[in-house]
């Protein structure tokens, strides 16, 4: 008896070790990784061995352009693979965490993913100017900051529609920022497949812990929705990866006296000189120090 022919598809949803793989003809199969380790993420292109009518085993993960994930002392959590751009959703209220925004930006840049910030709930006037002021440092870096109310679908489509065409976009944000409302504005039938997915793969429990890829209405594009988060560890990043997450350092690094400068206490550091001259935002620099210290501590543990 010959082995079943392998098929190639794309993971469109993930919950633990359960995956849904979509194929070029639009058909789908519920798939599981071989062995104990999962490793696959939504957006991955995979090769699977069919099992029965609608299941399969993931035989291989095909080469990726990137993988965005977070890690801390406790766990590693993959967001998505093969992503073109990242929509970081913040809001006028509740108050968003500057630290998490900075970490999401660093994670995106280190993986060569273009970040865009969505400032949601701009219809709430009390607190709007304060939110704008807190985003001024990243706006100064050239990161697009798009202001909207996710409740106004026409405004959402006008602001984001052209940016999403033909791209795979990851939607990321703290809990409570209105990410689900934004998703529903962009993908009107998103609620139905979410219920269908959670019922099929997790028996209706813990629906907020799943990640899913949605196909946008014409003219097209793909949107990956991920669970809300309250922490964004980057302990897996190397020193070089971390520096890619702070592109404003690049021109100043050329003036560093030492080639292996960590841009903290070394004499003749171009980054520290730029910080002292007011050319680098102190909050961004403090975040760089925190991420680097966390990464070094993680390396010592392992």
Beta strands, then each sheet from edge to edge (+ up, - down):
strand 1: 6-15
strand 2: 18-23
strand 3: 28-33
strand 4: 45-51
strand 5: 55-61
strand 6: 67-71
strand 7: 76-81
strand 8: 85-91
strand 9: 114-120
strand 10: 144-147
strand 11: 168-173
strand 12: 211-215
strand 13: 222-225
sheet 1: 10+ 9+ 8+ 11+ 13+ 12- 1+ 2- 3+ 5+ 4-
sheet 2: 6+ 7-
end
